[in-house]
Amino acid sequence: MTPATATKADTQEKIDLLWKQYKETDAQDIRERLILFYAPMIRKVVGRMGLRPDGAIEWEDLLNYGVLGLMDAVERFDPDRGITFETFASLRVRGAVLDALRRHDPLGRLARRRVRAAKEAIQQLTVELRRSPDDHEVAEAIGLNAEQYKQVLQDASFKIGRASCRERV
């Protein structure tokens, strides 16, 4: 056994003992030690999500929401369920970050989905028609009436903020 392997094994034994003690006593100092031990995984999980924070929410905010997810994971984890804490916690961290992003998103899911569909339709129609499609063609391609498409343009304008919506959708 190499020194690195022995260290990993020792560390895992200590963590297993901490989990056992925490589940038996619910001691807050043990909970804090577990959170501190697993804290580095937050940066990895959030980093793998491929998010590019915009003005509404910063990278540190995303990490803080990840900490809340980790804290929740420590409280809810059941070692007897047969999954590793890392797997369980990564889902809780990811979920906490996504929930925070949704709370800070001025557009709802449907509006965001429609804006994305409009962008894709404009790209596809531009290739097919060899020109920029008009609003009616885009609305028809995504299955919306004129009034609904007008709302999509407003939503895209709100999301984008600066250049004309028609150019940026």
VENHU-V128891 format. One record per residue. N is the residue number from 1. RES is the residue in one letter. PSI is psi in radians with two decimals (* if undefined). OMEGA is omega in whole degrees, -180 to 180 (none if undefined). Layout:
# VENHU-V128891
N;RES;PSI;OMEGA
N;RES;PSI;OMEGA
This chain:
# VENHU-V128891
1;M;2.27;179
2;T;2.80;178
3;P;-0.66;180
4;A;-0.72;179
5;T;-0.75;178
6;A;-0.70;-180
7;T;-0.77;178
8;K;-0.75;180
9;A;-0.75;178
10;D;-0.78;180
11;T;-0.77;-180
12;Q;-0.67;177
13;E;-0.74;179
14;K;-0.72;179
15;I;-0.74;178
16;D;-0.71;178
17;L;-0.73;177
18;L;-0.75;179
19;W;-0.77;180
20;K;-0.81;180
21;Q;-0.72;-179
22;Y;-0.75;-179
23;K;-0.51;179
24;E;-0.63;-171
25;T;-0.39;-176
26;D;0.54;-178
27;A;2.29;-176
28;Q;-0.56;179
29;D;-0.63;177
30;I;-0.71;178
31;R;-0.80;180
32;E;-0.68;178
33;R;-0.70;177
34;L;-0.76;179
35;I;-0.80;179
36;L;-0.64;179
37;F;-0.74;-176
38;Y;-0.08;-177
39;A;-0.68;-180
40;P;-0.40;-179
41;M;-0.40;-178
42;I;-0.83;-180
43;R;-0.69;179
44;K;-0.82;-177
45;V;-0.84;-179
46;V;-0.69;178
47;G;-0.68;180
48;R;-0.29;-179
49;M;-0.27;176
50;G;0.55;-179
51;L;2.51;173
52;R;1.71;-177
53;P;2.41;175
54;D;-2.81;-175
55;G;-0.45;-174
56;A;-0.57;-176
57;I;2.34;-175
58;E;2.91;-180
59;W;-0.78;-179
60;E;-0.62;177
61;D;-0.74;178
62;L;-0.74;179
63;L;-0.68;178
64;N;-0.70;175
65;Y;-0.58;175
66;G;-0.66;177
67;V;-0.74;178
68;L;-0.70;176
69;G;-0.70;178
70;L;-0.75;179
71;M;-0.75;178
72;D;-0.70;180
73;A;-0.73;179
74;V;-0.73;-179
75;E;-0.62;-174
76;R;-0.23;-174
77;F;2.38;176
78;D;1.84;-177
79;P;-0.36;-178
80;D;-0.09;-178
81;R;-0.20;175
82;G;0.21;174
83;I;2.73;-179
84;T;2.70;178
85;F;-0.69;-179
86;E;-0.74;179
87;T;-0.84;-180
88;F;-0.83;-176
89;A;-0.66;-179
90;S;-0.62;177
91;L;-0.69;179
92;R;-0.71;179
93;V;-0.86;180
94;R;-0.78;180
95;G;-0.71;179
96;A;-0.70;179
97;V;-0.79;179
98;L;-0.71;177
99;D;-0.73;180
100;A;-0.73;178
101;L;-0.71;179
102;R;-0.70;179
103;R;-0.58;-178
104;H;-0.09;-177
105;D;2.09;-180
106;P;-0.34;178
107;L;2.52;175
108;G;3.06;-179
109;R;-0.75;-179
110;L;-0.79;180
111;A;-0.77;-180
112;R;-0.70;178
113;R;-0.72;-180
114;R;-0.69;177
115;V;-0.78;179
116;R;-0.74;179
117;A;-0.68;179
118;A;-0.75;178
119;K;-0.82;-179
120;E;-0.72;180
121;A;-0.72;179
122;I;-0.76;179
123;Q;-0.82;-178
124;Q;-0.79;-180
125;L;-0.61;178
126;T;-0.72;178
127;V;-0.84;-178
128;E;-0.78;-175
129;L;-0.26;-176
130;R;0.58;176
131;R;2.96;176
132;S;2.26;179
133;P;2.67;175
134;D;2.99;-176
135;D;-0.70;-179
136;H;-0.74;-180
137;E;-0.72;180
138;V;-0.80;180
139;A;-0.77;180
140;E;-0.71;-178
141;A;-0.56;-179
142;I;0.12;173
143;G;0.58;179
144;L;2.71;173
145;N;3.06;-175
146;A;-0.73;-179
147;E;-0.72;178
148;Q;-0.70;179
149;Y;-0.62;176
150;K;-0.69;177
151;Q;-0.67;177
152;V;-0.74;179
153;L;-0.69;177
154;Q;-0.74;178
155;D;-0.74;179
156;A;-0.67;178
157;S;-0.73;179
158;F;-0.75;-178
159;K;-0.75;-175
160;I;-0.78;174
161;G;-0.71;-173
162;R;-1.59;-170
163;A;2.87;-178
164;S;2.45;-175
165;C;-0.71;-177
166;R;-0.63;180
167;E;-0.57;-170
168;R;-0.26;-177
169;V;*;none
